[in-house]
């Protein structure tokens, strides 16, 4: 009896007569709700190498001046808001505390 039932099930499936799987209910999002995909935070950098890939000469406050005995860096990204976010996440990126994170010539 068991062999007949198995053979019948195989024949029905092969013939395409098997019942279609039922649809699973999914939650409905109202049209007034906007769903945003998570985005990478643009101010979280693991180290200066990662920051310099995005901001080639570093990021500094708008009025920052490089404290160096040689030629100062002036080509860094001037943005106080971005600098505060970067330093708030990882303080070690501005080792000399001159207001410029990861300055590079």
N, CA, C and O atoms as a GROMACS GRO file, in nm:
protein
  420
    1UNK      N    1   0.082  -0.119   0.000
    1UNK     CA    2   0.000   0.000   0.000
    1UNK      C    3   0.087   0.126   0.000
    1UNK      O    4   0.058   0.224  -0.068
    2UNK      N    5   0.196   0.119   0.078
    2UNK     CA    6   0.284   0.233   0.090
    2UNK      C    7   0.353   0.260  -0.044
    2UNK      O    8   0.375   0.375  -0.080
    3UNK      N    9   0.388   0.157  -0.116
    3UNK     CA   10   0.454   0.170  -0.245
    3UNK      C   11   0.361   0.236  -0.346
    3UNK      O   12   0.405   0.318  -0.428
    4UNK      N   13   0.234   0.202  -0.342
    4UNK     CA   14   0.137   0.260  -0.434
    4UNK      C   15   0.120   0.408  -0.407
    4UNK      O   16   0.112   0.487  -0.501
    5UNK      N   17   0.113   0.447  -0.282
    5UNK     CA   18   0.097   0.588  -0.246
    5UNK      C   19   0.219   0.669  -0.290
    5UNK      O   20   0.204   0.781  -0.341
    6UNK      N   21   0.338   0.615  -0.271
    6UNK     CA   22   0.460   0.683  -0.313
    6UNK      C   23   0.465   0.696  -0.464
    6UNK      O   24   0.500   0.802  -0.515
    7UNK      N   25   0.430   0.592  -0.536
    7UNK     CA   26   0.429   0.595  -0.683
    7UNK      C   27   0.327   0.695  -0.733
    7UNK      O   28   0.352   0.765  -0.831
    8UNK      N   29   0.212   0.703  -0.668
    8UNK     CA   30   0.108   0.798  -0.708
    8UNK      C   31   0.156   0.941  -0.685
    8UNK      O   32   0.133   1.028  -0.769
    9UNK      N   33   0.221   0.966  -0.573
    9UNK     CA   34   0.272   1.100  -0.542
    9UNK      C   35   0.378   1.142  -0.645
    9UNK      O   36   0.378   1.257  -0.688
   10UNK      N   37   0.466   1.052  -0.684
   10UNK     CA   38   0.569   1.082  -0.783
   10UNK      C   39   0.504   1.111  -0.918
   10UNK      O   40   0.546   1.203  -0.988
   11UNK      N   41   0.402   1.033  -0.955
   11UNK     CA   42   0.335   1.053  -1.084
   11UNK      C   43   0.262   1.186  -1.087
   11UNK      O   44   0.264   1.255  -1.190
   12UNK      N   45   0.197   1.224  -0.978
   12UNK     CA   46   0.124   1.350  -0.973
   12UNK      C   47   0.220   1.468  -0.983
   12UNK      O   48   0.194   1.565  -1.054
   13UNK      N   49   0.332   1.459  -0.912
   13UNK     CA   50   0.431   1.565  -0.915
   13UNK      C   51   0.492   1.577  -1.054
   13UNK      O   52   0.510   1.688  -1.104
   14UNK      N   53   0.525   1.465  -1.116
   14UNK     CA   54   0.584   1.466  -1.249
   14UNK      C   55   0.488   1.520  -1.354
   14UNK      O   56   0.531   1.583  -1.451
   15UNK      N   57   0.361   1.498  -1.335
   15UNK     CA   58   0.262   1.546  -1.431
   15UNK      C   59   0.229   1.693  -1.411
   15UNK      O   60   0.157   1.752  -1.491
   16UNK      N   61   0.281   1.752  -1.305
   16UNK     CA   62   0.253   1.893  -1.280
   16UNK      C   63   0.118   1.916  -1.217
   16UNK      O   64   0.066   2.028  -1.222
   17UNK      N   65   0.060   1.814  -1.158
   17UNK     CA   66  -0.071   1.827  -1.098
   17UNK      C   67  -0.065   1.853  -0.948
   17UNK      O   68  -0.169   1.859  -0.881
   18UNK      N   69   0.055   1.869  -0.895
   18UNK     CA   70   0.069   1.892  -0.751
   18UNK      C   71   0.014   2.029  -0.715
   18UNK      O   72   0.018   2.122  -0.796
   19UNK      N   73  -0.035   2.041  -0.596
   19UNK     CA   74  -0.092   2.167  -0.549
   19UNK      C   75   0.018   2.272  -0.535
   19UNK      O   76   0.128   2.242  -0.487
   20UNK      N   77  -0.011   2.392  -0.578
   20UNK     CA   78   0.085   2.502  -0.567
   20UNK      C   79   0.103   2.540  -0.420
   20UNK      O   80   0.005   2.538  -0.345
   21UNK      N   81   0.223   2.575  -0.378
   21UNK     CA   82   0.243   2.616  -0.239
   21UNK      C   83   0.164   2.743  -0.210
   21UNK      O   84   0.152   2.831  -0.295
   22UNK      N   85   0.112   2.751  -0.091
   22UNK     CA   86   0.033   2.868  -0.053
   22UNK      C   87   0.125   2.985  -0.024
   22UNK      O   88   0.236   2.969   0.026
   23UNK      N   89   0.076   3.102  -0.056
   23UNK     CA   90   0.154   3.224  -0.034
   23UNK      C   91   0.158   3.256   0.116
   23UNK      O   92   0.059   3.238   0.187
   24UNK      N   93   0.273   3.302   0.160
   24UNK     CA   94   0.290   3.340   0.300
   24UNK      C   95   0.251   3.487   0.314
   24UNK      O   96   0.293   3.570   0.234
   25UNK      N   97   0.172   3.517   0.415
   25UNK     CA   98   0.130   3.656   0.437
   25UNK      C   99   0.250   3.740   0.476
   25UNK      O  100   0.329   3.701   0.561
   26UNK      N  101   0.263   3.858   0.412
   26UNK     CA  102   0.372   3.950   0.443
   26UNK      C  103   0.313   4.078   0.498
   26UNK      O  104   0.203   4.118   0.459
   27UNK      N  105   0.386   4.144   0.590
   27UNK     CA  106   0.332   4.267   0.647
   27UNK      C  107   0.321   4.376   0.539
   27UNK      O  108   0.405   4.386   0.450
   28UNK      N  109   0.218   4.454   0.550
   28UNK     CA  110   0.193   4.560   0.454
   28UNK      C  111   0.239   4.692   0.516
   28UNK      O  112   0.199   4.726   0.627
   29UNK      N  113   0.324   4.766   0.443
   29UNK     CA  114   0.372   4.895   0.490
   29UNK      C  115   0.283   5.002   0.430
   29UNK      O  116   0.267   5.007   0.308
   30UNK      N  117   0.224   5.088   0.513
   30UNK     CA  118   0.139   5.193   0.458
   30UNK      C  119   0.219   5.285   0.365
   30UNK      O  120   0.340   5.301   0.382
   31UNK      N  121   0.152   5.344   0.268
   31UNK     CA  122   0.217   5.430   0.170
   31UNK      C  123   0.278   5.553   0.235
   31UNK      O  124   0.372   5.611   0.180
   32UNK      N  125   0.226   5.596   0.350
   32UNK     CA  126   0.276   5.717   0.415
   32UNK      C  127   0.408   5.694   0.489
   32UNK      O  128   0.473   5.790   0.530
   33UNK      N  129   0.448   5.568   0.508
   33UNK     CA  130   0.572   5.537   0.580
   33UNK      C  131   0.684   5.519   0.479
   33UNK      O  132   0.672   5.442   0.384
   34UNK      N  133   0.795   5.591   0.500
   34UNK     CA  134   0.911   5.580   0.414
   34UNK      C  135   1.012   5.489   0.481
   34UNK      O  136   1.046   5.509   0.598
   35UNK      N  137   1.060   5.392   0.409
   35UNK     CA  138   1.157   5.298   0.463
   35UNK      C  139   1.292   5.327   0.400
   35UNK      O  140   1.305   5.330   0.277
   36UNK      N  141   1.393   5.349   0.484
   36UNK     CA  142   1.528   5.377   0.436
   36UNK      C  143   1.618   5.259   0.462
   36UNK      O  144   1.610   5.196   0.568
   37UNK      N  145   1.702   5.228   0.368
   37UNK     CA  146   1.802   5.123   0.387
   37UNK      C  147   1.915   5.180   0.470
   37UNK      O  148   1.950   5.297   0.455
   38UNK      N  149   1.974   5.100   0.558
   38UNK     CA  150   2.084   5.152   0.639
   38UNK      C  151   2.202   5.190   0.551
   38UNK      O  152   2.236   5.119   0.456
   39UNK      N  153   2.264   5.302   0.581
   39UNK     CA  154   2.378   5.349   0.505
   39UNK      C  155   2.502   5.348   0.592
   39UNK      O  156   2.493   5.356   0.714
   40UNK      N  157   2.615   5.337   0.529
   40UNK     CA  158   2.741   5.339   0.604
   40UNK      C  159   2.765   5.479   0.657
   40UNK      O  160   2.740   5.578   0.587
   41UNK      N  161   2.814   5.488   0.777
   41UNK     CA  162   2.844   5.618   0.834
   41UNK      C  163   2.973   5.669   0.773
   41UNK      O  164   3.073   5.597   0.767
   42UNK      N  165   2.971   5.793   0.727
   42UNK     CA  166   3.083   5.848   0.652
   42UNK      C  167   3.194   5.900   0.742
   42UNK      O  168   3.297   5.946   0.691
   43UNK      N  169   3.177   5.894   0.872
   43UNK     CA  170   3.280   5.948   0.961
   43UNK      C  171   3.343   5.841   1.049
   43UNK      O  172   3.422   5.875   1.138
   44UNK      N  173   3.313   5.717   1.027
   44UNK     CA  174   3.372   5.609   1.106
   44UNK      C  175   3.487   5.546   1.028
   44UNK      O  176   3.465   5.472   0.932
   45UNK      N  177   3.609   5.575   1.070
   45UNK     CA  178   3.727   5.523   1.005
   45UNK      C  179   3.809   5.446   1.108
   45UNK      O  180   3.826   5.492   1.221
   46UNK      N  181   3.860   5.331   1.069
   46UNK     CA  182   3.937   5.246   1.158
   46UNK      C  183   4.072   5.308   1.192
   46UNK      O  184   4.120   5.298   1.305
   47UNK      N  185   4.135   5.371   1.093
   47UNK     CA  186   4.266   5.432   1.113
   47UNK      C  187   4.288   5.542   1.008
   47UNK      O  188   4.200   5.570   0.927
   48UNK      N  189   4.407   5.603   1.012
   48UNK     CA  190   4.436   5.713   0.919
   48UNK      C  191   4.444   5.665   0.774
   48UNK      O  192   4.412   5.740   0.683
   49UNK      N  193   4.487   5.543   0.752
   49UNK     CA  194   4.494   5.490   0.616
   49UNK      C  195   4.354   5.486   0.554
   49UNK      O  196   4.337   5.523   0.437
   50UNK      N  197   4.256   5.443   0.631
   50UNK     CA  198   4.118   5.438   0.581
   50UNK      C  199   4.064   5.580   0.558
   50UNK      O  200   3.996   5.604   0.459
   51UNK      N  201   4.094   5.672   0.649
   51UNK     CA  202   4.048   5.810   0.633
   51UNK      C  203   4.113   5.875   0.512
   51UNK      O  204   4.046   5.946   0.437
   52UNK      N  205   4.242   5.851   0.491
   52UNK     CA  206   4.312   5.913   0.378
   52UNK      C  207   4.269   5.857   0.243
   52UNK      O  208   4.294   5.919   0.140
   53UNK      N  209   4.205   5.741   0.241
   53UNK     CA  210   4.149   5.691   0.115
   53UNK      C  211   4.030   5.774   0.070
   53UNK      O  212   4.005   5.789  -0.050
   54UNK      N  213   3.957   5.830   0.166
   54UNK     CA  214   3.840   5.912   0.135
   54UNK      C  215   3.878   6.060   0.129
   54UNK      O  216   3.842   6.130   0.034
   55UNK      N  217   3.951   6.107   0.230
   55UNK     CA  218   3.996   6.246   0.238
   55UNK      C  219   4.149   6.244   0.229
   55UNK      O  220   4.217   6.221   0.329
   56UNK      N  221   4.201   6.267   0.112
   56UNK     CA  222   4.342   6.243   0.080
   56UNK      C  223   4.441   6.311   0.175
   56UNK      O  224   4.543   6.251   0.209
   57UNK      N  225   4.414   6.433   0.217
   57UNK     CA  226   4.508   6.506   0.302
   57UNK      C  227   4.458   6.525   0.444
   57UNK      O  228   4.513   6.606   0.519
   58UNK      N  229   4.354   6.453   0.482
   58UNK     CA  230   4.300   6.462   0.617
   58UNK      C  231   4.178   6.553   0.626
   58UNK      O  232   4.134   6.611   0.526
   59UNK      N  233   4.125   6.564   0.749
   59UNK     CA  234   4.008   6.647   0.775
   59UNK      C  235   4.040   6.735   0.895
   59UNK      O  236   4.092   6.688   0.996
   60UNK      N  237   4.008   6.863   0.883
   60UNK     CA  238   4.037   6.954   0.994
   60UNK      C  239   3.927   7.055   1.016
   60UNK      O  240   3.835   7.069   0.936
   61UNK      N  241   3.939   7.124   1.128
   61UNK     CA  242   3.845   7.233   1.157
   61UNK      C  243   3.861   7.343   1.052
   61UNK      O  244   3.963   7.350   0.984
   62UNK      N  245   3.761   7.426   1.040
   62UNK     CA  246   3.763   7.531   0.938
   62UNK      C  247   3.881   7.626   0.956
   62UNK      O  248   3.938   7.672   0.857
   63UNK      N  249   3.918   7.657   1.080
   63UNK     CA  250   4.025   7.754   1.105
   63UNK      C  251   4.154   7.688   1.154
   63UNK      O  252   4.238   7.756   1.212
   64UNK      N  253   4.172   7.559   1.133
   64UNK     CA  254   4.288   7.487   1.184
   64UNK      C  255   4.414   7.518   1.103
   64UNK      O  256   4.408   7.544   0.983
   65UNK      N  257   4.528   7.514   1.175
   65UNK     CA  258   4.659   7.533   1.111
   65UNK      C  259   4.748   7.420   1.158
   65UNK      O  260   4.752   7.387   1.276
   66UNK      N  261   4.820   7.362   1.065
   66UNK     CA  262   4.908   7.249   1.094
   66UNK      C  263   5.026   7.296   1.180
   66UNK      O  264   5.095   7.390   1.143
   67UNK      N  265   5.049   7.231   1.294
   67UNK     CA  266   5.162   7.261   1.382
   67UNK      C  267   5.279   7.174   1.341
   67UNK      O  268   5.287   7.057   1.379
   68UNK      N  269   5.368   7.231   1.265
   68UNK     CA  270   5.484   7.156   1.218
   68UNK      C  271   5.602   7.249   1.205
   68UNK      O  272   5.585   7.370   1.188
   69UNK      N  273   5.722   7.195   1.211
   69UNK     CA  274   5.841   7.277   1.194
   69UNK      C  275   5.874   7.294   1.045
   69UNK      O  276   5.952   7.382   1.008
   70UNK      N  277   5.813   7.210   0.961
   70UNK     CA  278   5.835   7.218   0.816
   70UNK      C  279   5.723   7.294   0.748
   70UNK      O  280   5.665   7.386   0.805
   71UNK      N  281   5.693   7.254   0.629
   71UNK     CA  282   5.585   7.316   0.552
   71UNK      C  283   5.450   7.268   0.604
   71UNK      O  284   5.426   7.147   0.606
   72UNK      N  285   5.361   7.358   0.644
   72UNK     CA  286   5.231   7.314   0.696
   72UNK      C  287   5.139   7.261   0.586
   72UNK      O  288   5.146   7.303   0.471
   73UNK      N  289   5.053   7.168   0.625
   73UNK     CA  290   4.953   7.113   0.533
   73UNK      C  291   4.837   7.210   0.525
   73UNK      O  292   4.784   7.253   0.628
   74UNK      N  293   4.797   7.246   0.404
   74UNK     CA  294   4.684   7.338   0.386
   74UNK      C  295   4.577   7.278   0.295
   74UNK      O  296   4.472   7.340   0.274
   75UNK      N  297   4.603   7.160   0.241
   75UNK     CA  298   4.512   7.101   0.142
   75UNK      C  299   4.412   7.003   0.203
   75UNK      O  300   4.349   6.927   0.130
   76UNK      N  301   4.397   7.002   0.335
   76UNK     CA  302   4.304   6.910   0.400
   76UNK      C  303   4.161   6.959   0.381
   76UNK      O  304   4.139   7.075   0.346
   77UNK      N  305   4.065   6.872   0.405
   77UNK     CA  306   3.922   6.905   0.397
   77UNK      C  307   3.886   6.993   0.515
   77UNK      O  308   3.902   6.951   0.630
   78UNK      N  309   3.839   7.113   0.491
   78UNK     CA  310   3.802   7.208   0.596
   78UNK      C  311   3.655   7.189   0.632
   78UNK      O  312   3.566   7.231   0.557
   79UNK      N  313   3.628   7.124   0.746
   79UNK     CA  314   3.492   7.103   0.790
   79UNK      C  315   3.491   7.074   0.940
   79UNK      O  316   3.528   6.965   0.984
   80UNK      N  317   3.450   7.172   1.017
   80UNK     CA  318   3.447   7.157   1.162
   80UNK      C  319   3.347   7.048   1.203
   80UNK      O  320   3.375   6.969   1.293
   81UNK      N  321   3.233   7.045   1.139
   81UNK     CA  322   3.130   6.946   1.171
   81UNK      C  323   3.180   6.803   1.148
   81UNK      O  324   3.163   6.717   1.234
   82UNK      N  325   3.242   6.779   1.034
   82UNK     CA  326   3.295   6.646   1.002
   82UNK      C  327   3.410   6.610   1.095
   82UNK      O  328   3.420   6.496   1.140
   83UNK      N  329   3.497   6.707   1.124
   83UNK     CA  330   3.610   6.682   1.215
   83UNK      C  331   3.560   6.639   1.353
   83UNK      O  332   3.613   6.545   1.411
   84UNK      N  333   3.459   6.707   1.405
   84UNK     CA  334   3.405   6.672   1.536
   84UNK      C  335   3.346   6.531   1.538
   84UNK      O  336   3.361   6.459   1.636
   85UNK      N  337   3.279   6.492   1.430
   85UNK     CA  338   3.223   6.357   1.423
   85UNK      C  339   3.333   6.252   1.418
   85UNK      O  340   3.324   6.150   1.486
   86UNK      N  341   3.437   6.278   1.338
   86UNK     CA  342   3.547   6.182   1.326
   86UNK      C  343   3.620   6.167   1.459
   86UNK      O  344   3.647   6.055   1.502
   87UNK      N  345   3.652   6.278   1.524
   87UNK     CA  346   3.724   6.274   1.651
   87UNK      C  347   3.635   6.218   1.761
   87UNK      O  348   3.684   6.152   1.853
   88UNK      N  349   3.506   6.244   1.754
   88UNK     CA  350   3.413   6.187   1.852
   88UNK      C  351   3.409   6.035   1.844
   88UNK      O  352   3.388   5.968   1.944
   89UNK      N  353   3.429   5.982   1.725
   89UNK     CA  354   3.429   5.837   1.707
   89UNK      C  355   3.564   5.775   1.744
   89UNK      O  356   3.568   5.672   1.810
   90UNK      N  357   3.675   5.838   1.701
   90UNK     CA  358   3.808   5.784   1.728
   90UNK      C  359   3.906   5.900   1.750
   90UNK      O  360   3.953   5.960   1.653
   91UNK      N  361   3.934   5.931   1.876
   91UNK     CA  362   4.019   6.046   1.912
   91UNK      C  363   4.164   6.031   1.867
   91UNK      O  364   4.232   6.131   1.848
   92UNK      N  365   4.211   5.910   1.851
   92UNK     CA  366   4.349   5.888   1.814
   92UNK      C  367   4.386   5.932   1.674
   92UNK      O  368   4.504   5.929   1.638
   93UNK      N  369   4.290   5.972   1.594
   93UNK     CA  370   4.320   6.014   1.457
   93UNK      C  371   4.384   6.152   1.450
   93UNK      O  372   4.440   6.188   1.347
   94UNK      N  373   4.376   6.229   1.558
   94UNK     CA  374   4.445   6.359   1.564
   94UNK      C  375   4.546   6.352   1.678
   94UNK      O  376   4.522   6.402   1.788
   95UNK      N  377   4.660   6.289   1.651
   95UNK     CA  378   4.759   6.264   1.755
   95UNK      C  379   4.823   6.392   1.809
   95UNK      O  380   4.847   6.402   1.930
   96UNK      N  381   4.852   6.489   1.722
   96UNK     CA  382   4.920   6.609   1.769
   96UNK      C  383   4.824   6.718   1.817
   96UNK      O  384   4.868   6.827   1.854
   97UNK      N  385   4.696   6.691   1.816
   97UNK     CA  386   4.591   6.780   1.869
   97UNK      C  387   4.596   6.921   1.809
   97UNK      O  388   4.580   7.021   1.879
   98UNK      N  389   4.619   6.927   1.678
   98UNK     CA  390   4.624   7.058   1.612
   98UNK      C  391   4.496   7.092   1.538
   98UNK      O  392   4.489   7.195   1.471
   99UNK      N  393   4.394   7.006   1.549
   99UNK     CA  394   4.266   7.034   1.483
   99UNK      C  395   4.256   6.976   1.343
   99UNK      O  396   4.162   7.004   1.270
  100UNK      N  397   4.357   6.893   1.306
  100UNK     CA  398   4.354   6.827   1.175
  100UNK      C  399   4.376   6.678   1.197
  100UNK      O  400   4.479   6.638   1.252
  101UNK      N  401   4.279   6.597   1.156
  101UNK     CA  402   4.288   6.452   1.172
  101UNK      C  403   4.359   6.393   1.050
  101UNK      O  404   4.318   6.417   0.937
  102UNK      N  405   4.463   6.316   1.074
  102UNK     CA  406   4.535   6.241   0.969
  102UNK      C  407   4.588   6.332   0.858
  102UNK      O  408   4.573   6.300   0.740
  103UNK      N  409   4.649   6.444   0.896
  103UNK     CA  410   4.705   6.532   0.793
  103UNK      C  411   4.818   6.461   0.720
  103UNK      O  412   4.899   6.390   0.778
  104UNK      N  413   4.819   6.484   0.589
  104UNK     CA  414   4.917   6.418   0.504
  104UNK      C  415   4.948   6.510   0.388
  104UNK      O  416   4.860   6.575   0.333
  105UNK      N  417   5.072   6.516   0.352
  105UNK     CA  418   5.115   6.605   0.242
  105UNK      C  419   5.081   6.546   0.109
  105UNK      O  420   5.109   6.607   0.006
   0.00000   0.00000   0.00000
